[in-house]
Amino acid sequence: MDEKELEKEALESMMGSSVDDKIFPQSDVGQSMRWSKFKNIVILLNQLYGGDALVKLYAGSVFSSTGNHQGLKQINANYTELTTFERIFAQYRNDYLTIPADTEKHFFSSQKEAYDHLSDPCFSYSGPTSMGKSFIMRMFIKDEIVLQGAKKNYALIVPTKALINEVRSSVINDLGVNLEQHDYHVVSAASDVALEERHHFIFVLTPERLLYLLISKPDIEIDYLFLDEAHKLSGKNSRGPFYYKVVDMLLKRTHKPHFIFASPNIPNPQVYLRLMNDIIGNGDENKLASTYSPVIQVKFLMDFVGGQIDVYNEKADKQVKIADIKQSGAKLNDMLVLFEAKNLRMPPEDRTQTIVYYNGRARAIAAAKEYTNYAGIKEKNDPELNALSKDISQEVHGDYYLADMIKKGVAYHIGYLPASIRTRIEKLFQSGHITIMFCTSTLLEGVNLPADNLFITDTKIFRRQMSPVDFRNLIGRVGRISYNLYGNVYFVSEENSVTPETYVEMLQTPVPEQELSIVTNPDVLKKVEKKYIVDILKSGSSVIPQRTNEDGKELQSEESYVMMRKFGLILLRDIMEDRDSLVRREFSDLLTPAEEDGIREKFQGVPTLPDDDINTSVDQTKKLIIAIKDGLSYPECPNGKFAYPDVIEFLNKLSKIFDWEIYEKSFLGKESLRKWYAVILCQWMEGTGLSYIMKKAIEYKRDHPDNFRVSAYQPPTTYNDRSKEHRNVVFADTLEVIENVILFSISNYFLRFSNEYKKIHQVDEFENNWYEYVEFGTTNPLTILLQRNGFTREVATYIRNHQDEYVVHDGSTGKLKLRGSLLQCGNTSVESEAFDIKYNVPGLFVDEEQDDEQLSMVRTIQCPNCLIEFEVDLEEYIWDSSSYEKENGMGPDAVHSFDTEHSCRCPYCNSIIRVSGWIREYPIGAYDSEDIDFQVIEDDEE
């Protein structure tokens, strides 16, 4: 069967029976359903017969009639309606769907319907991934600011830190110069400098960051709260309680914000409005559940065990065999290589892009590595890919698998990567330089990547079965209207994996009506778990350990336990404050008013009352206060250097104070892991580059080789430093520790410590604040300041290392500012961030003043130890400048002699490098010659 026949089979499968039956349905199908089917037909016909004028005509008519301007632009941009009536109606619809704040663009009808409700006191809407739910929110904000002149504060809540930079950049690009003209700043952390000034704000935050903003800056008003991925309020989700907490805190304010919930695919988005108490009625005007998708998907069952490929029609529940897999022992990567071979034969504008989903990090990396090792997958000699590969080698490690993969147009997208690298990978995929991406569940968190093909290899997220919402959300990642109209989803069955029947069962399972996580549910928060919380609180204790049986066996997963405990802490706070919250109401069948009074009486007598920080409980806070009053403080770090014994000792003290053996027993509660975390924590706070952190991580594993795990699916082994695979496991583990342990768990505990330290010592700020050092990954004031203005750690470090070129002192204010030349520094990541920051914080930049009379003494040095280049301003180390008048009429020369002695350190590996020699200028201001020598000096030679 050739490609045309395969696509014809797919076309007929999509329609469920013959095309004629679908164009002229015999049953009473609604008009919107008919237009949706017309849309499916013309998209597929266009794929088959894209050059046919009649197909273009029909396609133009369908897209014009449905108001799908994006589709019209891609299929037949020059279409003109045939009759006068059609032209009048088309013009009316065109005007109606025009986006007010961007008149060159148009909404779909379902987008417009949602958009018109965003000024309601509260509104909840759902739709397919391709609906562009966050785009609607951003266009509403732009309209409010630019056209309405609104002076308000908006908060966009995203599910992960990884999404903050993407959404923040999109908002800045939407508004551009309007940010400065209307006095708005986009803020992504409670520490941003802009919050110290009087402005209006657009917050882009995770629910945890919003909670700490509301706690630390209670006077900041929020006028609109947009909760994207609102389905996090349903199901078993350890971060879900943070959503409940911030919504309830804002509901208690006199000035309440508008609450807007957006979620994927669910049939009852109004369920999230239950959080609103009595603000709204029970009508349907506050919700919208749309099933319309402007794109179509063809679904294939790729069964390597059975040796065949079927097209699957969801509506008819019908499988059509279209091909045999004849190669014995063939597997997915063999098929992916065929896709890439076809890609290489096509012109660049017609090449397709592919995403492959795996349920775990180790499997995704292993599959990507195996794929790149195929003989047919060669380096592309692409300057942008090569530049990124070089930067990954320097910033992470030369042995990091990703560095070599990138050269071949291959990448993996997993967990934590430095924000600047992650952003470049996503942009290179969007632009088509990277053609295949291996992903894990990070793909479910709203990352906006265009794809023509999506291969799904599992129905689990790590070891947990996907919910129908997650499954549909994953499928929705292919065929995004911003990039294409058509996408293929391949459900892959290999040896010991998911069967085709399981995929079909999940495809036939509709997304059920959602319930809130706090509602008693045997699959989420069980009644026995609620009663467990109530009994503990009634006893006067706030210690909520994980439930176990008589033998000490755990009765709940880590995720379920964390969610249960945080709901318990919210309940205790609500009882103490007598808040009529949804959480409290959902426990009302287990607590009488008299029992609540008893709880208040028992906790009123303790010196530490519950507060809004649901990361810690009363028992933990009480012990923390006692420890600080007894003299506990962060150990000193002279010259920004952290002694490992001091760090591990301090972590051990916090372990006892915060009862990590109870509350963090899988990670921080284990002493062996704390020793490993302390290695990374020291380097992170000192501000060393990732490459040096990796070097220290490998040294630690070399010295502690036992119980090394390549993956969760394999038994422990001994670390082998000669194994590139083992080193890459260390790299991946280290990046994950930075993201999930250092920047999340330890950061939260340090924040609590710092806040209590300030209260007890009655200070607003204090020196040696380790929370800041963790949050910003440095002790350097300039690097911290740059991050507080919106730069990532990596870019802030780059600017610090090149500060003589790009950082100046504003003579009128004494503040540090950046030269405009940073926008053309030659570093892709730096330039991209700098453009955003210049729009968002224009006052941070000054026009660069040229000084032709001054010769630059900045030189690039390659560290002999780590071989990474960095710049040194030798003017700081000049010990002599001699000048002699010349007889040729060009004036005197100047010879500058310098010696850094022990003062120059490599910013990447911290080695001491002695740089000495001279630079001659002749005539003054013009370079003539130089002689420079450099060598590594051992620390003990100081």
N, C-alpha and C positions, 0 to 999 in steps of 0.2 A: 504494500500500500504506500503510495507516494504522499508527499506532504499535503497536496490539495485534497486528496481523498480523506486523509486524516482530519483536516480542518472541516470538511463537509460533514463528516460523521459528528464532529464536535458541535457544529452548527445545529444539526437536526436534534442532537441530544439536548442541547440547551433549550430548544423549543418544546421538548417533551413528546412531540409527534411530528406531523408534517408542518412545514412553514405555513401552508395555506390554512390549516386548522387554527393556527395561532393568530393569523392576521384577521380571520373572520370567525371568532369564537362562537360556538353555538349556545353556550351558557350565558347567563346574565352576569357578566364580569364588569366591574366598575371601570369608568373611563381611565382613571389613573393606572389601573392594572394593564389596560390595553396599551396605553402609551408606553408603559415600562417594557412591554413585550416588543412593541415596535422598535424601541431604542435598542433592545438586545439584538434584534434582527439586523438592523442597519449597521451596528458596530461589527457584527460578525461578517456580514456581506462586504463591508469595507475591508476587512482583513483578507477576505478571499479575492475580491475583485476591486481593489482600491483604485485602479485606473479607469473603471467603467463610469461614463458620464451619467448614465441613468441611476446607478447606485449613489453617486454623489448627489444627484438631484433629490432622491428619496431621503437620503441621510440628512441633507440640509433641511428638508421639509419637516422631518421628525424632530430634529434638534431645535429648529426654530419654533415649532408648535409647543414644545415642552419647556422652552426657555433655557435650554442647556447651551449657554453661550460658549463655555469652555469646549464642549464637544463640537459645536459648530466651527469654532476657530481651528480645531485640529483636523476636522474632516472636510469641511467645505466653507472656508472663510468668506468666499465671494457669493454665497447663496443669496438670491433675491426672491421674495415672495411672488407668487404668480398672479394673484388677483389684487384689486384695490382693497377689498375688505381684509384680505390677509395682511397686506402691507400696513393698513391702519391698526389692525389688532396687534401686529408684531411691534409696531412703534410704541403702542400703549404698554405692551408687556415689557419691552426693552426699557422704557422709562421706569416702570414699576420695579423691575429687578435690578436697576442700576444701584451700585453701592454708593451711598451718599458721600462718603469720605474718599472714594477712589472711583471716579466716574468712568474710568476706562475698564472697570471690571463689573461683573454682574453676579448676583446671587442665583442659586437654584431656588425653585419655589419653596422647598422645605427649609432652606437656609433663611429665606426671607421671612417665612412664618415664625421661625424661632427668633430671628433678629428683632422683629416687631414686639416681642414680649420681654426683651431684656431690660426694659425700663420698669417692669412690674416689680412690686415689693419682693416677690420670690417667684421663681420659675424653674422648672426642671424639664430637660429635653434629652432624648436619646436618638441615636441613629447609627448607621453603619460607619465604619472607620473612614470611608471615602466621603462622608458628609462634610468634613471640614469644620468640626464643632469649635475648635479653638480659634480658627480663622474668623468665625462669626463674632466671637468675643472681642478679638483684637480690632475688628472693623467698627464695632460699637464704641469701643474706647476712643478710637481715632475720631469718629464722628462727634462724640461728646466734647473732646478737647479742641479739635480744629474748627468744627462748624458751629458747635453750640457754645464754645468758650467756657466750658465747665471748669470750675475750680474745686475739684474733688480728689479723693484718693481711691485708687483701684487696687485690688489684690487678686492676682492670678495664682491659684494654688495648683502646683504640679506634683506628681507622685514621687519623683526621685530627684536627687541633686544633679544627676547627669542631664536632666532635661532643663535645668534652670538656664544654662548658657544658651541653649538653642532657642527657648521661648523669649528670653531676654533680648537676644540679638534680633529676633523677628519683630518684637515690639519697637526696638530702637529704629530698625530699618523702615517700619511702617510710618513712624512719626518724623524721623530725620530732624531737620532744622526746627520743626514745630515744637520739639522738646524745649529748646532754649527760648523760642518766641513766646511760649505759653507757660514758662517757668515750671516745667515738669522734669523729674528725674526718675529713671528706672532703678529700683533698689532690689538687691537680691540677698541682703543679709542685714541683721540688726546693727552691725558694726559699721555700715557704710557711712562715709563722711557726710554725705548729703543730708542725713538725718539730724545732723547738728545745726543745720541751717533751715531757714524758712522757705520751703518749696511745697509744691504739690507732687504726689508720688504715684508711681505705678509699681506695686510690689510684685515680684516674681519669686515665690517662695514655696518650699515644701511645707506641709502642715506643722512639722516640728519647728521649723524656723519661724513660722507665723506665731506659734505659741510663745516662743521666747521673745519675739518682738512685742506681743501684747503684754507679756509679763514685765519686760524691761522698760517699755515706753507706753504706759497705759493711756497717756493723753493723746496719742495719735489716733485720729478718727479714720475709719474705713467706710467709704460710701458704697462701694460695690465689692462683693466677695464672689469670685468666679471659681467654682470647684470643678476642675477638669478631672476626668477619670473618676467620677463620683461613685462608681460601683465599688470603690475601695471601702465604702460604708457598709457593704454587704459581704457576707462570707467570712471565712477564717483568715484574718489579716491582722498581724501584730501591730501594724501602724494605723489601723482603722480608728482606735480610740482617740488619736490626735485630731482627727477630723471632727469627732463628736465634741471634743473639748473646746476647740477654737470656735466652732459654731455656737456652742452654748455660751461662751464668754462674750461673744459679740451680741447674742440675743439679749443678754442682761444689761446692755448699754442703753442709755436714754436715746442716743442717736444710733439707731439700728441701720446696718447696711442693707442694700438689696442683696438677696441671696440667689445665685444662679448656679444650678447643678447641670453638668453635662456628662453623659455616660454612653457607652457603646452598646447598641443592639438590644437593650432590655425592653420588655413590653410595658412595664409599669414605672416609668421614671418618677411618677408622683409619690412613690414610696419615700423618697428622700425628703419630701416636704413635711414628713411627720416630725422632723427635727424642729419645725417652725412653731410648734405649740399651737396657739390660737391666733396666729397672725393672719392665717388664711382660712377660707372656707373650704368646702369639699368639692367645688366645681372643677370642670375639666379645663377651664381657661388657664390654669397654672401649669399645665404639662403638655408636652408634645412627644409622641413616639413615632418617629418616621422610619419607614423601611426602605425608602427610595435611595437607590445608589446610582450615581451618574456613570458608573463603570460596570463592566460585567466580568465574570470570572468563568473560566472553563476548568472543571475539576477532573483530574486524572487519578486513577488507582494504579500505581506502578509496583507491581508484585514481582519481586526478583525470586521469591521462593516458588511461586506458581509459574513464573516465566511468561507473564503477559502484561500488557498495558490496556486498561479499560478507560473509556470516557464515562463519567458518572453524571446522570441527570438527577439533581436533587428533587425537583418537583414531581417527576414521575417515578422516583426511586428505581431508576433503570440503569444498568451497566451495559455498555456496548464495547465489545472487544475490538480494538483497532490495530493491535500489533502483538507479535510474539517477541520475547527476549530470547534470542537464539544462542547467544554466547553463554557457554557453560561457566558457571561461577561468577557471572557478571554482578556487579554491585553499583551502588549509586554513583560513586566517583567516576566509573567508566562512562555513565550517561552524561555526567557533568562535563567530562572532557569532550564528548561529542558536541555538546552545546557550544563549548568554547571554540571548537574547530569550525563550526558553522559561523560563529560570530566573526572569526578572523577573515572569512571569505566575503563578508558583507561590508558595505561602506560604513564608516563610523556612525553616521546619523541613524542607521537602521539596526545597529547592534543592540542586543537585549542585555538586561541585567538580572542577576539571579541572587536570591537569598536562600540559604539553607538553614533550617531550624534544627538544633539539637537540644536535648533536655538538660545538658550539663556542660560546664566549662571544659572539662578534660576531653569529652567526646567531640566537642566543636573544634578544639585546637587540633586534636589527633586527625580528624577528618580533613581539616584545612591543610595540615602538613602532608598528609598522604596525597591529597589532590595536587599540591604544588610539586610533588616529586615525580608526577607523570612526565614522560618524555615530551609530550606534546604541549606542555605548559611551560612556556619560555618567557624570559624577561622581555619587556615591551620596549625598552630603551626610551621610556617616557620621562622627560626631564622633571615633571612634577612628582611622579612616583619615585624617581631616584632621589630627589631632594628630601621627600618625606622619609624614605628608607634610611638615608644618612642621618637625619635628625633623630629617628627612633634609635638607631645604633648608638648615637652619642648621648641621648637623654635617658635611655633605659639601659640597654646593654647590646654589645655587638653580637652576642649569641642569641638574642631574643628572636624567636621564629618569625615574628611579624615583620621584622626588618627585611628579611629576604623575600617573604611572600609579597610584600607591597610592590616590589619591582616587577612582579608578574601580574599585577592587577588583581591580586587576591588579598583579602583581609579577614580577620575575625573581629567581632564586635561583642565583647563580653565584659561585664562588671566594670571595674575601675581601670581606666587609662587616663594619663594626664589629659586635662580638658583640651589643651591646644592640639594634641595629637588626635584625640577622638573627633574633634571638630573638623580637622583636615581630612580624616578618613571619610567622614560623612559627606563632606563637600566633594571629595574626589569620586565617591560613589554616585552622588547626585549628578555630577558632570560627565559620568561615563568612563572616567579613567580607570576606576576599579569596577570590574564587571561581575565579580562574585564575592559574596559576603557570607561567612559562617557565623551564625548568631545563637544566643541562648535566649532566656526569657526577657532580657533587656529589650527585645524587640516588641514586647507587649506593653511597654511603658510609654508609648506614644512617640518613639523616635521616628522622625519623618524621613523615610528612605524610599525612593521610587524603585519599583521592581516590576519586571515583566513576568518573572517566574519565581514561585515560592515552593520549595521542597520541604515538606514536613516529615520528619523521621520518627516522631514520638508524640504521644498524647499526654505526656507528663511534663511538669515543671520540676526538674530534679527528680524526686521520688514521689511527688504529689500529683495525683490525677488532675488534669485540667478541668475546670468548671466549663459548662457550656458558654458562659460569657467570655472566658479566656480563649476558648477554642475559636469562637467567632471573631474575636478581636485579633487573634493571630492570622486567621485567613484574610482578614480585611487589610493586611499590610501589603497585599499585592493588588495592583490596579488602583492607583491614587490619582484623582482627577487633575491634580496639579501637574502631573507628568504624563499620564497615559489614560486610555479609555478601556483597556483590555488587559487581562492578566490570566496567567495559568497557575493553578494550584496542583501540585503533585503530592499525593499521599503515598509515602514510600514504605514498603514492607520488605525487610531483609531478614536474614536468619536471626532468630531469637528477638524479633522486634514486634511491632504492632501488625496485626493481620488486617487485610482489606475489609473484613467484616466488621472489625472494631471501628475503623474509620467511617464506614457507612452508617453504623449505629450512631456515632457521634454527629454525623451530618444530618441524620434524621431526627435527632433529639432537639426539639425547639428550646430556645432560651426560656427557662421558666420565669415566672414572676419572682422578683427579688424581695428578700426580706432584709431588714436591717440587722447588722451583726449582734446588736444588743438584745434582739428578740429571742426568747427561749426557743432553741432549735437543737434537736439531737445531733445535727451535723456541724453546728457552729458553736454556740454557747449553750451548753446543756443546763437543764434545771438543777442537776446535782452540783454543777460548778457554781451556779448562782447561790445555792444554799450553802455551799462551802465558804464562799466569800462572806455571806451574811453571818454565819456562825462565828467566824474569826472576828469580825467587827463587833459583834455582840459581846464577845469575851473581853473586849477592850484592847485587842492587839491589832496592829496594822501589818504584821508579818504574814504575808500570803505566799507560802512556799508552793512548789509544784505538787500536784496531787499524786500520791503513790498508794499502792496496796500494802497489805500487811508485810509482804516480803520486800518492800522498798522498791518495787517495780513501778516505773512511771506510768500513770494512767492517761497522760495527755502529751501531745507533741510540744516541742519548744514554742512553736508559733501560737498554738492554742493557749499555752500557759501564759505567755507574755501578754496576749490580748486579754485574758481573764483577769490577770493581776492589775492591768492598767484600768480596766473598767471598775475593779474594786476600789482603786484609789480615787477615781472620779466620783463613785458613789459616796465614799466617806466624805469627800470635800463638799458634795452637794447636800448631804445630811447636815453637816456642821454649819453650812451657810444657809440652810433651809431653802435651797434652790429647787424650783419646780422644773427639773430637767427631764428629758426623755429617759436618760439613764436611770434616774431615780424612780420614775414612773414604772419602768420595766422590771423593777425589783419590788414593786408595791405588794404583789401577792405573797411575798415572802417576809415582809416586814410590816408590823403594825405601827401606828403612831407612837404607842407606848414604848415599843422596842427601839424606835428611832430616838426617842427622848433618852432612853438608857444609853445608847451609843454616844449621844452628845454629852451626857453627864460624865461618862468615863473619859472621853478625850478632852473635855474642857479642863480637866484637872492636870493635864500634862503641859510642860513648858513649851512644847513645840506643837503647834496646830497644823493640820493638813493645809497645803497650799496648792496652787494651780500647776506646779511642775509634776507631771505624772511619771517622770522617769525615776523619781525617788519617793520613798514612803516616810511616814513619821518616825518609825524606828530608826531608819538610816540617818535622817536629818538630826535626830536627837544625839546620836553618837558622834556625828560630824561636829556639831556645835561644841560638845564637850571636848573633843580632840583639839579644835582650834583654840578654845579658851585655855587649854592646857599647854598651848605653845606650838601646835603643829602648823607648819607653813611649808611652802614649796622650797626645796633645797636650793641653795645658791648655785648660779651657773656663771662663774667668772669668765668674762670675755665671750659670753654666749656659748660656752662649752659645757656639756652635760656629762657628769661622771656616771658611768653605768651603774656602779654599786649604789650611788645615791638614788638613781631613778628606780631601780628595782626595789630598793628598800621603801621608797615612798609608795610605789604601787602596792607593795605588800601591806602597808599600813592602811591604804584605802580599801584593800580587799577585806580587812577585818571590820573597818568602819561601815562599809556599804554591804557587807555580807555577800560578797561575790560568789562564795561557795553555794549559797542558796539561790541567788537571783541571776547569776551569770556562770552557772557551773559548767557550761559547755565551752566557754572561752576564757574570760578573765578570771573565772574561779579556779582554773587549773594553774598551779605554780609553774609547771614546765612551759606552758604557753606564755605566761607572763614574762618569763625570762627571754623568750623569743620576741615578744612584742616590745620589750624594753630596748632591744637592739635597734629596732626600726624607729621607735619613738625618739631615741636620742638623736639619731641622724636627721629625722624629720624636723625636730624642733631647732636643730642647729642650722637648718636651711641648706643642707647639702643637696646636690642634685640627685635625681633618681639613680643615675648610674653608680654613684658612690654608695647609695643605700643598698643597691643590688650587690655591690662588692662586699659590703659588710654582712649582708644576709647570707651570701654564699660562704663567707668565712665562718659564720656561726654554724651553718649546716655541716661544714667540713669538720668542725670541732665537735659537733654533736650529731653524728651520722645515724644513730639508732632510731628505730620506729619512724622511718621516713615513708610517706605515702605518695605514690604517683597519682592515685585517684581514690575516691571513696569506694570504688568497686573492686579494688585490689588490696590484698593483705599488706601490712607494713613490711618494709624492706630496709636495707642499709643504703644510705646516701652515697652515690658514686660521683665524685667531682669531675671525673673524666666523661661522664655521660651528659651530652647536650640536652637530652630529654629531662634528666633530673634537674639540671640548671634551669630549664624553662619552667619546670614545676615550681621551683623556688621563686622565679620571677613572678609567676602568676599568683602564688600564695602571698608574696610580699605586697603586690599591688592590691590584692583583696584585703589584706590586713590594714593597709593604709586607708582604704575606703570604708570598711565595715567596723574595724576596731579602733584605729587611731582617730579618724575623722568623725566617727559616730559615737561609739560607746565611751571611749576614754574622753573624748571632747565633752560629752554631756556630763560626765562625772567631774571633770575639771571645772566646767562652768558652774556646777552646783557648789563646788568647793570655793571658787573665787567669789561667788555671790555671797555665800555665808561669811567668808573672810572679810568682805567689805562691810557687811552689816555689823559684825562683832567689833571690828576696829574702827567703825564709823568713818570710812573713807569712800570717796567716789571711785578712785583708781589707786593702784599700788604698783610698785616696781616688781619685776620678776613674776609676772602673771603668766603661768604656764598655759592657762586656757588660751590666751592670745597666741602663744608660741605654737600650740597645736593647731588652732584654727587657721593660722596664716603660714604655718610650716617654716618659721624663721624667727630669729630674735632681732633681725636687722630692721631698724625703724623705717628706712626708705622702702624696703620690700613690703612691710606691713602697710605703710601709707598708700602705696600703689594698689595693693589688693583692696583696701578700703574704698578706693575710687573705682573698683570694678575689674581690675586686671586679674588674671589667674596667677597662681604662684609661679608657674614656669615663665610667663611673660614678664612678670614683675622682677624675677631674678635676672632675666636677660637685660632689662633696663638698668637694673642696679649695676650689673657687670659692665655696662656701657654708659654709665652715668655722665662721664665727662663729655660724651657726644650729645646726650639727649636731655640731661637734667640741668636746669638753671635756677638761680635764685632770683625771684622777682624783687627788684630793688625797692619798689613802692610798698610792698606788703611783707617782704621777708619770707614769703612762702616758696616752697619748691614747685617748679612748673616744668613742663615738657616742651621740647622744641618740636615744631611741626615736621622737621626732617625725620622724626620717628616713623611717620607714615610711609616713608620710602627707604626704610632701613635695609631692605633686602631679605628679611626673615618673614616668610608667609604668615606664620601664626601671629607674630607681633604686629604686623601691618593690619591684619584683619581685626584684631582686638582694638588696636589703636583707633581705627576708623569709627568703631562703635563708641568707644569712650569719648572721642572728640565730640560726637553728637550729644552724648548723654551728660558729659561733664566738660563743656567747652571751656570753662574757666581754668581747667587744668593745663591748657596749652597756651603758649605764647608764640608769636611769629619769630622765627629764628633770625637772629641778628648775625650777619656775616662780619667777620673780622679778618680781613685779608692780611693784616700785618702780623698775625700771630701764627707761628708754626705749630702744628699739632705734635705733641710728644706721645700720643697714644700709639702703642704698638701691639700687634697680635702675637701672642706667645703660644707655642704648643707645649703643653705639659709633658715632660719626658716620662712621667709615671703613667698617666691615664691616656695620653696622646690626644686629649681634647683641647681645642684652641680656645683661648680667651684673651681679653684685652687688658692691658695695663697702661695707666697714665704715668709715664716715667717722670713727668714734671714734679711729682710729689717727692721724688728720690734724688733730685739734682743736688750734688754737693759742691759743684764748682761750675761757673760759666766764665769763660775767658774770651776776650775780644781783641782783635788786631786789625788796624787800618790797612787796607790793601792799596796798592799803587795804581790799579787799573781804573780808578774812578768810580767803582761800584760800592764804595764805602767799606765798613768793617765787616768781618765775619763774626760768628759766635759759635763756640764749641761748648756744648753742655755735657758735663760728665755726671754720671749717676751710678748709684749702687743701692739696690733694695735691701741688701744684707738679709735679715731674717723676717722682713716685714711683708713679703709678698706670698700669698697662699693661692693655690689653685682652687677656684670656687667649686670645682666638681669633685676632686678627691682629697682636698685639704692639704696637699703636700706643700712644703715650703720650697719656693723656687727663688734662687738668688739671680737677679738680673743686673748686669753691670756693663759699662761701656760708655760710648759717647755718641752724640748726634751733632752734626755741623750744619749751620744755616749760613748761606752766603748767596747773594746779599741778605741782609736781615729780612726775615719773613719768607725766604725761599729755601727749600731743602737742597742740601748739597751732598752729604755723605754721612755714613754712620758705621759703627762697629759695635755689635751687641753680642754678649755672651750670657748664657743662662745654664744653671745646673740645679739639681735637686739637693736640698740640704736636709739631713736627717734631724728629727726633733731633738735628739740627745746632743746635737752639736750646738744647740742654742746657748 
